[in-house]
Amino acid sequence: MLQQGKDIIAEAARQLTICNACRYCEGYCDVWDAIETRREFSHDDVVHLANLCHDCRDCFYACPYIPPHEFAINIPRIMSESRKISYKQFVFPKAFRWILDRYAQTYFILTSLIFLALMTYVVFLHGATIFYKSYLPMQLLFPPHIFLLLEYSMYAYVFILWYIEGSKYWKYISKGAKVEIKSVLKALGDVFLHKNFRGGGAGCTYPYDKGNYSRLAAHALVMFGFIIDWLAVLFYPFVSLSTILLYLLGSLMMSAGSAAMLIMAGQADKNVDTARMSSFIGAFLLAGVSGILFILFLPTPTWAIFFLIRDSSIGSIFLLAPFSKFIHPIFRFLSLVWNRQEWAMQQEVMQAP
């Protein structure tokens, strides 16, 4: 496995070296701007560029050297494989690296166990009739202080592990440079505006070989829908109509975006695609759909079942976050920050007398 990882990084360096000589894809995304500042590509360079890549695939369909050409350039595929190597390199604790290869099975088992535990707890306290006969208000299903204690504890667990992983990743790609606030703010703009989902301006060539903004829209729906739901849950129990509608909006966005991404994944060119993100996206789809059903059935006793499914799904996503594809927001953001800092340093050198 270690040798396989080295071979993948070496192949990525080979392809990037050829791309750097060609530069036909200059201006497509931040990756092509970043490679111009390098003559050779070390392991840390490849890791940084792989996470800077947003997999828009414009470069693949524009490239004259894709297979069966002897150069065999396939940047989207090799960047995807290199990202997987980087996840395993920095995941903490390392004993949980295996989850990256078995996310679907682990997510299913963990979600089922959490659901069974929550069902047992609720039935023990309130009886099974609350699911179909006797209506139980939200604040009685889980007292707010217990619900919020568990919620914030889970957030703390995720953010602590993300911080450890992110710190190791930043130190590696930046060679220990200090983080600059200006670069952080610009990188945040890149994230929220989905700058690198626009390819060379015509959008991503995904799932087809023609530029479009479908992937940008789907990703934005999932990301912002998840953020909206996360903010709404902070106001548990939902006692106001505005909070309920806010949560419904977030769940609708997350469901629509996840469904669109799954459909596009099924249609995408398999010669380029190696990400196999379907199980990860499917987890967000389950969370979104169960959230919608929870709100729609809120006036009936059945709401509690969908609420428990939603909590089980979201709980698994967070508990597995440091050991799954959910690491990618941290690494990608840090690569965007480092890219901004490198760009600023390059400008300073060019302007120096």
Contacts in CASP RR format, 6 or more apart in sequence:
PFRMAT RR
TARGET T0000
AUTHOR 0000-0000-0000
METHOD contacts of the structure
MODEL  1
MLQQGKDIIAEAARQLTICNACRYCEGYCDVWDAIETRREFSHDDVVHLA
NLCHDCRDCFYACPYIPPHEFAINIPRIMSESRKISYKQFVFPKAFRWIL
DRYAQTYFILTSLIFLALMTYVVFLHGATIFYKSYLPMQLLFPPHIFLLL
EYSMYAYVFILWYIEGSKYWKYISKGAKVEIKSVLKALGDVFLHKNFRGG
GAGCTYPYDKGNYSRLAAHALVMFGFIIDWLAVLFYPFVSLSTILLYLLG
SLMMSAGSAAMLIMAGQADKNVDTARMSSFIGAFLLAGVSGILFILFLPT
PTWAIFFLIRDSSIGSIFLLAPFSKFIHPIFRFLSLVWNRQEWAMQQEVM
QAP
5 85 0 8 1.000
8 78 0 8 1.000
8 81 0 8 1.000
8 82 0 8 1.000
8 85 0 8 1.000
9 43 0 8 1.000
9 46 0 8 1.000
9 47 0 8 1.000
9 82 0 8 1.000
9 85 0 8 1.000
11 78 0 8 1.000
12 41 0 8 1.000
12 46 0 8 1.000
12 49 0 8 1.000
12 50 0 8 1.000
12 78 0 8 1.000
12 79 0 8 1.000
12 81 0 8 1.000
12 82 0 8 1.000
13 40 0 8 1.000
13 41 0 8 1.000
13 42 0 8 1.000
13 45 0 8 1.000
13 46 0 8 1.000
15 71 0 8 1.000
15 72 0 8 1.000
15 73 0 8 1.000
15 74 0 8 1.000
15 75 0 8 1.000
15 78 0 8 1.000
16 35 0 8 1.000
16 41 0 8 1.000
16 45 0 8 1.000
16 46 0 8 1.000
16 49 0 8 1.000
16 75 0 8 1.000
17 40 0 8 1.000
17 41 0 8 1.000
18 65 0 8 1.000
18 71 0 8 1.000
18 73 0 8 1.000
19 25 0 8 1.000
19 32 0 8 1.000
19 35 0 8 1.000
19 59 0 8 1.000
19 73 0 8 1.000
19 75 0 8 1.000
20 35 0 8 1.000
20 36 0 8 1.000
20 38 0 8 1.000
20 39 0 8 1.000
22 65 0 8 1.000
23 32 0 8 1.000
23 36 0 8 1.000
24 62 0 8 1.000
24 63 0 8 1.000
24 64 0 8 1.000
25 32 0 8 1.000
25 58 0 8 1.000
25 59 0 8 1.000
25 62 0 8 1.000
25 63 0 8 1.000
26 32 0 8 1.000
26 33 0 8 1.000
26 36 0 8 1.000
27 33 0 8 1.000
27 200 0 8 1.000
28 56 0 8 1.000
28 58 0 8 1.000
28 59 0 8 1.000
28 62 0 8 1.000
28 199 0 8 1.000
28 200 0 8 1.000
29 53 0 8 1.000
29 54 0 8 1.000
29 56 0 8 1.000
29 58 0 8 1.000
29 59 0 8 1.000
29 196 0 8 1.000
29 198 0 8 1.000
29 199 0 8 1.000
29 200 0 8 1.000
30 52 0 8 1.000
30 190 0 8 1.000
30 195 0 8 1.000
30 196 0 8 1.000
30 336 0 8 1.000
30 339 0 8 1.000
31 49 0 8 1.000
31 52 0 8 1.000
31 53 0 8 1.000
31 75 0 8 1.000
31 79 0 8 1.000
32 59 0 8 1.000
33 339 0 8 1.000
33 343 0 8 1.000
34 48 0 8 1.000
34 49 0 8 1.000
34 52 0 8 1.000
34 339 0 8 1.000
34 342 0 8 1.000
35 41 0 8 1.000
35 49 0 8 1.000
37 342 0 8 1.000
37 346 0 8 1.000
38 45 0 8 1.000
41 49 0 8 1.000
44 172 0 8 1.000
44 173 0 8 1.000
44 175 0 8 1.000
46 82 0 8 1.000
47 82 0 8 1.000
47 85 0 8 1.000
47 86 0 8 1.000
47 89 0 8 1.000
47 169 0 8 1.000
47 172 0 8 1.000
47 173 0 8 1.000
48 173 0 8 1.000
48 335 0 8 1.000
48 338 0 8 1.000
48 339 0 8 1.000
49 79 0 8 1.000
49 82 0 8 1.000
49 335 0 8 1.000
50 79 0 8 1.000
50 80 0 8 1.000
50 82 0 8 1.000
50 83 0 8 1.000
50 85 0 8 1.000
50 86 0 8 1.000
51 83 0 8 1.000
51 86 0 8 1.000
51 328 0 8 1.000
51 331 0 8 1.000
51 332 0 8 1.000
51 334 0 8 1.000
51 335 0 8 1.000
52 196 0 8 1.000
52 332 0 8 1.000
52 335 0 8 1.000
52 336 0 8 1.000
52 339 0 8 1.000
53 75 0 8 1.000
53 76 0 8 1.000
53 79 0 8 1.000
53 83 0 8 1.000
54 196 0 8 1.000
54 197 0 8 1.000
54 332 0 8 1.000
55 76 0 8 1.000
55 79 0 8 1.000
55 80 0 8 1.000
55 204 0 8 1.000
55 206 0 8 1.000
55 275 0 8 1.000
56 196 0 8 1.000
56 197 0 8 1.000
56 198 0 8 1.000
56 199 0 8 1.000
56 203 0 8 1.000
56 204 0 8 1.000
56 205 0 8 1.000
56 206 0 8 1.000
56 215 0 8 1.000
57 76 0 8 1.000
57 204 0 8 1.000
57 205 0 8 1.000
57 206 0 8 1.000
57 269 0 8 1.000
57 272 0 8 1.000
58 199 0 8 1.000
58 200 0 8 1.000
58 202 0 8 1.000
58 203 0 8 1.000
58 204 0 8 1.000
58 205 0 8 1.000
58 211 0 8 1.000
59 75 0 8 1.000
59 76 0 8 1.000
60 66 0 8 1.000
60 74 0 8 1.000
60 75 0 8 1.000
60 76 0 8 1.000
60 205 0 8 1.000
60 272 0 8 1.000
61 205 0 8 1.000
61 209 0 8 1.000
63 73 0 8 1.000
63 75 0 8 1.000
65 71 0 8 1.000
65 72 0 8 1.000
65 73 0 8 1.000
66 72 0 8 1.000
66 73 0 8 1.000
66 74 0 8 1.000
67 73 0 8 1.000
67 74 0 8 1.000
67 271 0 8 1.000
74 271 0 8 1.000
74 272 0 8 1.000
76 272 0 8 1.000
76 273 0 8 1.000
77 271 0 8 1.000
77 272 0 8 1.000
77 273 0 8 1.000
77 274 0 8 1.000
80 273 0 8 1.000
80 274 0 8 1.000
80 275 0 8 1.000
81 274 0 8 1.000
83 328 0 8 1.000
83 331 0 8 1.000
84 100 0 8 1.000
86 169 0 8 1.000
86 331 0 8 1.000
87 100 0 8 1.000
87 325 0 8 1.000
87 327 0 8 1.000
87 328 0 8 1.000
87 331 0 8 1.000
88 97 0 8 1.000
88 100 0 8 1.000
90 165 0 8 1.000
90 166 0 8 1.000
90 168 0 8 1.000
90 169 0 8 1.000
90 172 0 8 1.000
90 327 0 8 1.000
90 331 0 8 1.000
91 97 0 8 1.000
91 100 0 8 1.000
91 165 0 8 1.000
91 322 0 8 1.000
91 323 0 8 1.000
91 327 0 8 1.000
92 161 0 8 1.000
92 164 0 8 1.000
92 165 0 8 1.000
92 168 0 8 1.000
92 322 0 8 1.000
96 322 0 8 1.000
96 323 0 8 1.000
97 323 0 8 1.000
99 106 0 8 1.000
99 320 0 8 1.000
99 323 0 8 1.000
99 324 0 8 1.000
100 323 0 8 1.000
100 324 0 8 1.000
100 325 0 8 1.000
103 279 0 8 1.000
103 280 0 8 1.000
103 320 0 8 1.000
103 324 0 8 1.000
103 325 0 8 1.000
104 279 0 8 1.000
106 320 0 8 1.000
107 279 0 8 1.000
107 283 0 8 1.000
107 316 0 8 1.000
107 317 0 8 1.000
107 320 0 8 1.000
107 324 0 8 1.000
110 316 0 8 1.000
110 319 0 8 1.000
110 320 0 8 1.000
111 283 0 8 1.000
111 286 0 8 1.000
111 312 0 8 1.000
111 313 0 8 1.000
111 315 0 8 1.000
111 316 0 8 1.000
112 312 0 8 1.000
114 311 0 8 1.000
114 312 0 8 1.000
114 315 0 8 1.000
114 316 0 8 1.000
115 308 0 8 1.000
115 309 0 8 1.000
115 312 0 8 1.000
118 308 0 8 1.000
118 311 0 8 1.000
118 312 0 8 1.000
119 308 0 8 1.000
122 130 0 8 1.000
122 141 0 8 1.000
122 304 0 8 1.000
122 308 0 8 1.000
126 136 0 8 1.000
126 140 0 8 1.000
126 141 0 8 1.000
129 301 0 8 1.000
130 136 0 8 1.000
130 141 0 8 1.000
130 301 0 8 1.000
130 304 0 8 1.000
131 301 0 8 1.000
131 302 0 8 1.000
131 304 0 8 1.000
131 305 0 8 1.000
132 301 0 8 1.000
132 302 0 8 1.000
133 301 0 8 1.000
134 301 0 8 1.000
135 300 0 8 1.000
135 301 0 8 1.000
136 301 0 8 1.000
136 304 0 8 1.000
137 237 0 8 1.000
138 236 0 8 1.000
138 237 0 8 1.000
138 238 0 8 1.000
138 307 0 8 1.000
139 237 0 8 1.000
139 239 0 8 1.000
141 304 0 8 1.000
141 307 0 8 1.000
144 236 0 8 1.000
144 237 0 8 1.000
147 236 0 8 1.000
147 237 0 8 1.000
148 236 0 8 1.000
151 233 0 8 1.000
151 236 0 8 1.000
154 315 0 8 1.000
154 318 0 8 1.000
154 319 0 8 1.000
155 318 0 8 1.000
157 318 0 8 1.000
157 319 0 8 1.000
158 318 0 8 1.000
158 319 0 8 1.000
158 321 0 8 1.000
158 322 0 8 1.000
161 321 0 8 1.000
161 322 0 8 1.000
162 321 0 8 1.000
162 322 0 8 1.000
162 327 0 8 1.000
162 330 0 8 1.000
165 322 0 8 1.000
165 327 0 8 1.000
165 330 0 8 1.000
165 331 0 8 1.000
166 330 0 8 1.000
166 331 0 8 1.000
166 334 0 8 1.000
169 330 0 8 1.000
169 331 0 8 1.000
169 334 0 8 1.000
170 176 0 8 1.000
170 179 0 8 1.000
170 334 0 8 1.000
170 337 0 8 1.000
170 338 0 8 1.000
173 334 0 8 1.000
173 335 0 8 1.000
173 338 0 8 1.000
174 338 0 8 1.000
174 341 0 8 1.000
177 338 0 8 1.000
177 341 0 8 1.000
179 337 0 8 1.000
180 337 0 8 1.000
180 341 0 8 1.000
180 344 0 8 1.000
182 340 0 8 1.000
182 344 0 8 1.000
183 337 0 8 1.000
183 338 0 8 1.000
183 340 0 8 1.000
183 341 0 8 1.000
183 344 0 8 1.000
184 337 0 8 1.000
186 340 0 8 1.000
187 333 0 8 1.000
187 336 0 8 1.000
187 337 0 8 1.000
187 339 0 8 1.000
187 340 0 8 1.000
188 333 0 8 1.000
189 195 0 8 1.000
190 196 0 8 1.000
190 336 0 8 1.000
190 340 0 8 1.000
191 333 0 8 1.000
191 336 0 8 1.000
194 216 0 8 1.000
194 219 0 8 1.000
194 220 0 8 1.000
197 203 0 8 1.000
197 204 0 8 1.000
197 213 0 8 1.000
197 215 0 8 1.000
197 216 0 8 1.000
197 219 0 8 1.000
198 204 0 8 1.000
198 213 0 8 1.000
198 216 0 8 1.000
199 211 0 8 1.000
202 211 0 8 1.000
202 212 0 8 1.000
203 211 0 8 1.000
203 212 0 8 1.000
203 213 0 8 1.000
203 216 0 8 1.000
204 211 0 8 1.000
204 212 0 8 1.000
204 213 0 8 1.000
204 214 0 8 1.000
204 215 0 8 1.000
204 216 0 8 1.000
205 211 0 8 1.000
205 212 0 8 1.000
206 212 0 8 1.000
206 214 0 8 1.000
206 215 0 8 1.000
206 264 0 8 1.000
206 268 0 8 1.000
207 214 0 8 1.000
207 215 0 8 1.000
207 264 0 8 1.000
207 265 0 8 1.000
207 266 0 8 1.000
207 267 0 8 1.000
207 268 0 8 1.000
207 269 0 8 1.000
208 267 0 8 1.000
208 269 0 8 1.000
209 269 0 8 1.000
214 260 0 8 1.000
214 264 0 8 1.000
215 261 0 8 1.000
215 264 0 8 1.000
217 257 0 8 1.000
217 260 0 8 1.000
218 256 0 8 1.000
218 257 0 8 1.000
218 258 0 8 1.000
218 260 0 8 1.000
218 261 0 8 1.000
218 264 0 8 1.000
219 257 0 8 1.000
219 261 0 8 1.000
221 253 0 8 1.000
221 254 0 8 1.000
221 256 0 8 1.000
221 257 0 8 1.000
221 260 0 8 1.000
222 253 0 8 1.000
222 254 0 8 1.000
222 257 0 8 1.000
222 258 0 8 1.000
222 261 0 8 1.000
222 281 0 8 1.000
222 284 0 8 1.000
224 250 0 8 1.000
224 253 0 8 1.000
225 249 0 8 1.000
225 250 0 8 1.000
225 251 0 8 1.000
225 253 0 8 1.000
225 254 0 8 1.000
226 250 0 8 1.000
226 254 0 8 1.000
226 284 0 8 1.000
228 246 0 8 1.000
228 247 0 8 1.000
228 249 0 8 1.000
228 250 0 8 1.000
228 253 0 8 1.000
229 247 0 8 1.000
229 250 0 8 1.000
229 251 0 8 1.000
229 254 0 8 1.000
229 287 0 8 1.000
229 288 0 8 1.000
229 291 0 8 1.000
231 246 0 8 1.000
232 238 0 8 1.000
232 243 0 8 1.000
232 246 0 8 1.000
232 247 0 8 1.000
232 250 0 8 1.000
233 247 0 8 1.000
235 243 0 8 1.000
238 244 0 8 1.000
238 247 0 8 1.000
238 298 0 8 1.000
244 295 0 8 1.000
244 298 0 8 1.000
247 291 0 8 1.000
247 295 0 8 1.000
248 291 0 8 1.000
248 292 0 8 1.000
248 295 0 8 1.000
250 288 0 8 1.000
251 287 0 8 1.000
251 288 0 8 1.000
251 289 0 8 1.000
251 291 0 8 1.000
251 292 0 8 1.000
251 294 0 8 1.000
251 295 0 8 1.000
252 288 0 8 1.000
252 292 0 8 1.000
254 284 0 8 1.000
254 285 0 8 1.000
254 287 0 8 1.000
254 288 0 8 1.000
255 285 0 8 1.000
255 288 0 8 1.000
255 289 0 8 1.000
255 292 0 8 1.000
258 281 0 8 1.000
258 282 0 8 1.000
258 284 0 8 1.000
258 285 0 8 1.000
258 288 0 8 1.000
259 285 0 8 1.000
261 277 0 8 1.000
261 281 0 8 1.000
262 278 0 8 1.000
262 281 0 8 1.000
262 282 0 8 1.000
262 285 0 8 1.000
265 273 0 8 1.000
265 275 0 8 1.000
265 277 0 8 1.000
265 278 0 8 1.000
265 281 0 8 1.000
277 325 0 8 1.000
280 324 0 8 1.000
280 325 0 8 1.000
280 326 0 8 1.000
283 313 0 8 1.000
283 316 0 8 1.000
283 317 0 8 1.000
284 317 0 8 1.000
286 309 0 8 1.000
286 313 0 8 1.000
287 310 0 8 1.000
287 313 0 8 1.000
287 314 0 8 1.000
287 317 0 8 1.000
288 310 0 8 1.000
288 313 0 8 1.000
290 306 0 8 1.000
290 309 0 8 1.000
290 310 0 8 1.000
290 313 0 8 1.000
291 306 0 8 1.000
291 307 0 8 1.000
291 310 0 8 1.000
293 306 0 8 1.000
293 309 0 8 1.000
294 303 0 8 1.000
294 306 0 8 1.000
294 307 0 8 1.000
294 309 0 8 1.000
294 310 0 8 1.000
297 303 0 8 1.000
297 306 0 8 1.000
317 326 0 8 1.000
320 326 0 8 1.000
321 327 0 8 1.000
END
